[in-house]
Amino acid sequence: MFTGIIENTGIIKQILANGTNKTFWISSPVSTELKIDQSVSHNGVCLTVEEINVDSHRITAIEETLIKTTLSDWEKGGVVNLERCLQMNGRLDGHIVQGHVDTTAVCTAVLEKEGSWEYCFTVDKKFGSLIIEKGSISLNGISLTIFNVQEDEFTVAIIPYTYEHTNMQYLQTGNKVNIEFDMIGKYVNRIQQFTR
């Protein structure tokens, strides 16, 4: 379980194909603090730490993960948002994030607003009911608030701190991001489908 508050970023150092899986070596300031078998959010995807080597750690994504997320597009040198799992004695500063990506969205616009940034996204229309005005969303693992909601479009605003401390600063029009919709909203939506 995560909060969507990014701790640090990492650099993709190596990518290895292993059958239908892909293994990634990620170098980051928190890699030396991790433990083998620990769950860590990588761009919003919950992945298990398999090995630690000096300042890097190794993770593997199976075919299902590669299909539903942006991990199949990762390249050596790419920057990844990292968050270790929530400690039960800590504050929940973002919102409840599982690290189970629902789908991807495409960035359609990046607008600089004199000190902040707005990013517009489009997502498959079948997910439209999970996007609500002023609702929470996890975007590449970052807990953000949605606004300007349309049927299959939404916007998020980024403050300077988030821009400087995550990989949002590298996001461009046409890039894909991992999306996890609010867990409570997903349960409510599912219940409503069976009570209509």
SERO-4910 file (N, C-alpha, C, O; in steps of 0.05 Angstrom, whole numbers):
BEGIN
 pado doro    nc1    nc2    nc3   cac1   cac2   cac3    cc1    cc2    cc3    oc1    oc2    oc3
  Met    A     17    -24      0      0      0      0     18     25      0     38     26     14
  Phe    A     10     45    -16     26     69    -19      8     94    -15    -16     92    -11
  Thr    A     21    117    -16      6    142    -12      6    160    -36     -9    179    -38
  Gly    A     24    155    -55     26    172    -78     44    196    -74     45    214    -90
  Ile    A     59    196    -51     78    217    -46    106    206    -53    116    188    -39
  Ile    A    117    215    -74    142    204    -85    166    211    -67    170    234    -59
  Glu    A    181    190    -60    205    194    -43    229    203    -58    244    221    -49
  Asn    A    233    191    -81    257    197    -97    253    187   -125    233    175   -131
  Thr    A    272    193   -143    271    182   -170    295    164   -173    315    166   -159
  Gly    A    293    146   -193    315    128   -199    320    129   -229    304    139   -244
  Ile    A    343    119   -237    351    118   -265    352     89   -274    363     72   -260
  Ile    A    340     83   -297    341     56   -308    369     51   -319    377     64   -338
  Lys    A    383     33   -307    411     27   -315    414      4   -334    432      4   -351
  Gln    A    396    -15   -332    398    -39   -350    371    -52   -353    355    -52   -334
  Ile    A    365    -62   -377    341    -76   -383    348   -103   -395    363   -104   -415
  Leu    A    337   -124   -384    343   -151   -394    317   -166   -400    298   -165   -384
  Ala    A    315   -178   -424    292   -194   -431    296   -222   -420    318   -233   -421
  Asn    A    274   -233   -409    275   -260   -397    249   -274   -404    230   -274   -389
  Gly    A    249   -287   -428    224   -298   -438    204   -276   -443    210   -257   -459
  Thr    A    180   -278   -431    160   -256   -435    163   -235   -414    147   -216   -413
  Asn    A    182   -238   -396    186   -218   -375    208   -199   -382    224   -203   -401
  Lys    A    210   -177   -367    232   -158   -369    243   -152   -341    228   -148   -323
  Thr    A    269   -153   -339    282   -146   -314    296   -119   -316    308   -113   -337
  Phe    A    293   -103   -295    305    -76   -296    323    -72   -272    317    -81   -250
  Trp    A    346    -59   -277    363    -50   -255    359    -20   -252    363     -5   -271
  Ile    A    352    -11   -228    346     17   -222    366     27   -202    369     16   -181
  Ser    A    379     49   -209    398     62   -191    384     86   -178    373    103   -192
  Ser    A    386     87   -151    373    109   -137    385    113   -109    398     95    -99
  Pro    A    381    136    -97    391    141    -70    378    123    -49    390    118    -28
  Val    A    354    112    -54    341     94    -35    347     65    -39    340     48    -22
  Ser    A    361     58    -61    366     29    -67    381     15    -44    375     -8    -38
  Thr    A    400     29    -31    416     17    -10    399     13     15    407     -3     33
  Glu    A    377     27     18    359     24     41    338      3     38    323     -3     56
  Leu    A    336     -8     14    315    -28      8    323    -55     18    346    -60     25
  Lys    A    304    -73     20    308   -101     28    297   -119      6    278   -113     -7
  Ile    A    310   -142      2    300   -162    -17    273   -170     -8    268   -175     16
  Asp    A    254   -173    -27    226   -181    -23    209   -157    -15    185   -161     -9
  Gln    A    220   -133    -15    204   -110     -7    188   -100    -31    198   -101    -54
  Ser    A    164    -90    -26    148    -78    -48    154    -48    -50    155    -34    -31
  Val    A    160    -40    -75    166    -12    -81    150     -3   -105    148    -18   -125
  Ser    A    139     21   -104    124     32   -126    144     44   -146    160     62   -139
  His    A    143     35   -171    160     46   -193    141     58   -213    128     43   -228
  Asn    A    140     84   -215    121     98   -232     92     88   -227     76     85   -246
  Gly    A     86     82   -202     59     74   -195     54     44   -196     32     35   -190
  Val    A     74     29   -204     72      0   -207     85    -14   -183    109     -9   -178
  Cys    A     70    -30   -168     82    -44   -145     98    -67   -155     88    -86   -167
  Leu    A    125    -66   -150    143    -87   -158    161    -96   -135    167    -81   -117
  Thr    A    169   -122   -136    184   -133   -114    214   -130   -119    224   -136   -141
  Val    A    229   -121    -99    258   -119   -100    269   -147    -99    264   -162    -80
  Glu    A    285   -155   -120    296   -182   -122    325   -183   -114    334   -204   -104
  Glu    A    339   -162   -118    368   -162   -113    377   -133   -109    366   -115   -121
  Ile    A    397   -129    -92    409   -103    -88    439   -105    -93    452   -123    -83
  Asn    A    449    -85   -108    478    -85   -115    488    -56   -113    483    -40   -131
  Val    A    503    -50    -92    515    -23    -88    492     -3    -87    478     -1    -67
  Asp    A    489     14   -108    469     35   -108    445     29   -126    431     47   -134
  Ser    A    441      3   -133    420     -5   -151    404    -28   -140    414    -43   -123
  His    A    380    -31   -150    363    -54   -143    350    -66   -169    346    -52   -188
  Arg    A    344    -92   -167    333   -106   -190    304   -113   -186    296   -122   -164
  Ile    A    287   -108   -206    259   -115   -206    252   -130   -232    267   -127   -252
  Thr    A    231   -145   -232    222   -159   -256    192   -153   -260    176   -154   -242
  Ala    A    185   -148   -285    157   -144   -293    148   -168   -311    161   -174   -330
  Ile    A    126   -181   -303    116   -203   -319    100   -192   -343     94   -168   -344
  Glu    A     92   -210   -361     78   -201   -385     53   -185   -380     49   -165   -393
  Glu    A     37   -193   -360     12   -179   -353     18   -150   -346      4   -132   -354
  Thr    A     39   -146   -330     47   -119   -322     57   -103   -346     50    -79   -349
  Leu    A     72   -115   -363     83   -101   -387     60    -93   -406     62    -72   -419
  Ile    A     39   -109   -407     16   -103   -425      0    -79   -414     -9    -62   -429
  Lys    A     -4    -78   -388    -23    -58   -376    -10    -32   -367    -24    -14   -359
  Thr    A     17    -31   -368     31     -7   -359     50      4   -380     50     -6   -403
  Thr    A     65     24   -373     84     35   -391    112     22   -390    130     30   -403
  Leu    A    115      1   -373    141    -12   -369    152    -23   -395    177    -25   -398
  Ser    A    136    -32   -414    146    -42   -439    160    -21   -455    175    -27   -473
  Asp    A    153      5   -449    165     27   -464    190     38   -450    204     56   -461
  Trp    A    196     29   -426    219     39   -411    245     35   -427    249     15   -441
  Glu    A    263     55   -425    289     54   -439    311     60   -419    307     73   -399
  Lys    A    334     50   -425    358     55   -409    362     86   -407    361    100   -427
  Gly    A    367     95   -382    370    124   -377    345    138   -369    346    161   -361
  Gly    A    322    124   -371    297    136   -363    295    141   -333    308    128   -318
  Val    A    279    161   -326    276    168   -297    249    157   -287    228    160   -300
  Val    A    250    144   -263    228    130   -252    221    142   -224    239    146   -208
  Asn    A    196    147   -219    187    155   -192    187    132   -173    177    110   -180
  Leu    A    197    135   -149    199    113   -129    185    121   -103    187    144    -94
  Glu    A    171    102    -92    159    105    -65    159     78    -51    150     58    -62
  Arg    A    170     77    -27    169     53    -11    141     51      1    126     70      3
  Cys    A    134     26     10    107     22     20    101     38     45    120     46     60
  Leu    A     76     42     50     66     58     73     72     44     99     67     19    101
  Gln    A     82     59    118     85     48    145     59     55    161     49     77    159
  Met    A     49     36    176     23     40    189     24     62    211      3     71    220
  Asn    A     48     70    219     50     91    239     56    118    226     63    137    240
  Gly    A     53    120    200     59    144    185     34    159    177     12    149    179
  Arg    A     37    183    167     15    199    158      8    191    129     26    185    113
  Leu    A    -18    192    123    -27    187     96    -30    214     82    -52    225     81
  Asp    A     -8    224     71     -7    251     59    -21    252     32    -31    274     25
  Gly    A    -22    231     17    -34    231    -10    -62    219     -8    -80    230      4
  His    A    -65    195    -21    -89    179    -18    -81    150    -19    -58    144    -25
  Ile    A   -100    132    -14    -93    103    -14    -87     94    -43   -105     95    -60
  Val    A    -63     85    -47    -54     75    -73    -44     47    -70    -27     41    -53
  Gln    A    -53     28    -87    -45      0    -84    -21     -7   -101     -7    -26    -95
  Gly    A    -15      9   -121      7      2   -140     -3    -18   -161     14    -31   -174
  His    A    -29    -20   -164    -41    -38   -184    -52    -20   -206    -74    -10   -204
  Val    A    -36    -17   -227    -43      2   -249    -68     -9   -264    -69    -32   -271
  Asp    A    -87     10   -268   -112      2   -283   -108      4   -313   -118    -13   -328
  Thr    A    -94     25   -322    -91     29   -350    -69     51   -354    -56     60   -335
  Thr    A    -66     59   -379    -48     82   -385    -65    105   -397    -87    100   -407
  Ala    A    -54    129   -395    -66    152   -407    -45    166   -424    -21    163   -419
  Val    A    -54    182   -443    -36    196   -461    -37    226   -454    -58    238   -452
  Cys    A    -13    238   -451    -12    267   -446    -18    282   -472     -6    277   -493
  Thr    A    -38    299   -471    -47    314   -495    -38    343   -495    -38    356   -516
  Ala    A    -30    353   -471    -20    381   -470     -5    386   -444    -11    374   -423
  Val    A     16    403   -446     31    412   -422     30    442   -423     40    454   -442
  Leu    A     19    454   -402     16    483   -401     31    494   -377     26    487   -354
  Glu    A     50    512   -383     65    525   -361     49    549   -352     40    566   -368
  Lys    A     44    551   -326     26    572   -315     41    591   -296     31    597   -274
  Glu    A     64    600   -304     80    620   -288     85    610   -260     77    622   -240
  Gly    A     98    587   -257    105    576   -231     92    549   -225    101    536   -207
  Ser    A     72    542   -240     61    515   -238     56    504   -266     61    518   -286
  Trp    A     48    479   -268     43    467   -294     17    452   -294      9    441   -273
  Glu    A      3    452   -316    -21    436   -320    -16    416   -342     -5    422   -363
  Tyr    A    -24    391   -337    -20    369   -356    -48    358   -362    -64    351   -344
  Cys    A    -54    356   -388    -80    345   -397    -76    317   -407    -55    311   -420
  Phe    A    -95    300   -402    -93    272   -409   -119    262   -422   -140    272   -416
  Thr    A   -116    242   -439   -139    227   -449   -136    198   -442   -114    187   -441
  Val    A   -159    185   -436   -159    157   -427   -182    143   -441   -201    156   -450
  Asp    A   -181    117   -443   -202    102   -456   -229    109   -443   -232    110   -419
  Lys    A   -250    113   -460   -276    122   -450   -289    103   -430   -305    112   -414
  Lys    A   -281     77   -431   -293     58   -412   -286     65   -383   -299     54   -364
  Phe    A   -265     81   -379   -257     89   -352   -269    116   -343   -263    125   -322
  Gly    A   -285    128   -360   -295    154   -355   -310    157   -329   -309    178   -316
  Ser    A   -325    137   -320   -340    138   -295   -322    139   -271   -332    145   -249
  Leu    A   -297    133   -274   -278    133   -251   -263    159   -248   -247    163   -230
  Ile    A   -268    178   -266   -255    204   -266   -276    224   -256   -296    230   -270
  Ile    A   -271    236   -232   -290    256   -222   -276    282   -215   -253    282   -207
  Glu    A   -291    304   -218   -280    330   -212   -271    331   -183   -285    323   -165
  Lys    A   -246    340   -179   -233    342   -152   -229    315   -139   -224    314   -115
  Gly    A   -229    294   -155   -223    267   -144   -193    262   -145   -178    277   -157
  Ser    A   -185    240   -132   -157    233   -131   -151    213   -153   -168    197   -161
  Ile    A   -126    214   -162   -116    195   -182    -86    191   -178    -72    210   -169
  Ser    A    -76    168   -184    -47    163   -183    -37    163   -212    -46    147   -228
  Leu    A    -18    181   -217     -8    184   -244     23    180   -242     37    196   -231
  Asn    A     32    158   -254     61    150   -251     68    148   -221     91    154   -213
  Gly    A     48    140   -205     53    137   -176     49    162   -160     52    161   -135
  Ile    A     43    185   -172     40    210   -158     10    214   -151     -6    213   -169
  Ser    A      4    220   -126    -23    226   -118    -30    255   -127    -17    274   -119
  Leu    A    -50    257   -145    -57    283   -156    -88    287   -155   -103    267   -152
  Thr    A    -96    312   -157   -125    319   -158   -133    325   -186   -119    340   -200
  Ile    A   -156    314   -195   -165    318   -222   -184    342   -224   -198    348   -205
  Phe    A   -182    356   -247   -202    377   -253   -206    379   -283   -193    364   -298
  Asn    A   -224    397   -291   -231    399   -320   -238    372   -332   -229    364   -353
  Val    A   -255    357   -318   -263    330   -327   -282    331   -350   -303    344   -349
  Gln    A   -275    316   -371   -293    311   -394   -298    281   -395   -290    267   -377
  Glu    A   -312    272   -415   -319    244   -417   -294    226   -415   -294    206   -400
  Asp    A   -273    232   -430   -249    215   -430   -224    232   -427   -202    224   -435
  Glu    A   -227    256   -416   -205    275   -413   -205    286   -385   -226    289   -372
  Phe    A   -181    293   -375   -179    306   -349   -152    321   -348   -135    318   -365
  Thr    A   -150    339   -328   -126    355   -324   -117    353   -295   -133    349   -277
  Val    A    -91    354   -291    -79    356   -264    -60    379   -263    -48    387   -284
  Ala    A    -57    391   -240    -38    413   -237    -15    404   -220    -18    388   -201
  Ile    A      9    413   -226     34    405   -213     47    430   -201     52    450   -214
  Ile    A     52    428   -175     67    450   -161     97    447   -166    106    426   -174
  Pro    A    112    469   -162    141    467   -167    155    444   -153    173    432   -165
  Tyr    A    148    439   -128    162    417   -113    158    390   -128    178    376   -132
  Thr    A    134    384   -135    128    359   -149    142    358   -176    153    337   -184
  Tyr    A    142    380   -190    155    382   -216    185    376   -214    197    361   -230
  Glu    A    198    387   -193    227    384   -190    235    357   -179    258    348   -183
  His    A    217    344   -163    225    319   -149    213    294   -161    215    273   -149
  Thr    A    200    296   -184    189    272   -198    197    273   -227    210    292   -236
  Asn    A    188    253   -242    194    253   -271    174    268   -287    175    267   -312
  Met    A    156    284   -275    137    300   -289    152    321   -307    142    329   -328
  Gln    A    175    329   -298    190    350   -313    199    340   -341    206    356   -358
  Tyr    A    199    313   -345    207    302   -370    183    294   -388    187    286   -411
  Leu    A    159    296   -377    135    287   -392    128    307   -414    127    331   -410
  Gln    A    123    296   -438    117    312   -461     91    303   -474     82    281   -469
  Thr    A     80    320   -490     56    313   -505     61    287   -521     81    285   -535
  Gly    A     42    269   -519     44    243   -533     55    221   -516     52    197   -523
  Asn    A     67    228   -493     78    207   -475     55    193   -460     34    205   -455
  Lys    A     59    168   -453     40    153   -437     48    153   -408     72    154   -401
  Val    A     28    151   -390     33    149   -361     16    127   -350     -5    119   -361
  Asn    A     25    115   -327      9     95   -313    -12    108   -297     -7    128   -283
  Ile    A    -36     97   -297    -59    109   -283    -70     88   -263    -76     65   -271
  Glu    A    -74     95   -238    -89     79   -220   -112     97   -209   -107    118   -197
  Phe    A   -136     89   -214   -159    104   -204   -163    100   -175   -154     80   -163
  Asp    A   -178    118   -162   -183    116   -133   -197     90   -126   -217     83   -138
  Met    A   -185     75   -107   -195     49   -100   -224     49    -90   -240     32    -97
  Ile    A   -230     69    -73   -258     71    -62   -277     76    -85   -299     64    -86
  Gly    A   -270     94   -104   -287     99   -127   -291     74   -144   -313     70   -154
  Lys    A   -271     57   -146   -274     33   -162   -294     14   -149   -310      1   -162
  Tyr    A   -293     11   -122   -312     -6   -108   -340      4   -110   -358    -11   -115
  Val    A   -344     31   -107   -370     43   -110   -381     38   -138   -405     31   -141
  Asn    A   -365     42   -158   -373     38   -185   -381      9   -190   -401      4   -204
  Arg    A   -366     -9   -179   -372    -38   -183   -399    -45   -169   -415    -60   -180
  Ile    A   -403    -36   -145   -428    -41   -130   -452    -30   -145   -472    -44   -147
  Gln    A   -449     -6   -156   -472      6   -171   -479    -10   -196   -502    -11   -203
  Gln    A   -460    -24   -208   -465    -40   -232   -484    -63   -225   -499    -72   -242
  Phe    A   -483    -73   -200   -500    -96   -192   -525    -89   -177   -541   -106   -171
  Thr    A   -529    -63   -172   -553    -55   -157   -572    -38   -174   -592    -27   -164
  Arg    A   -566    -35   -200   -583    -19   -217   -608    -34   -225   -625    -24   -240
***
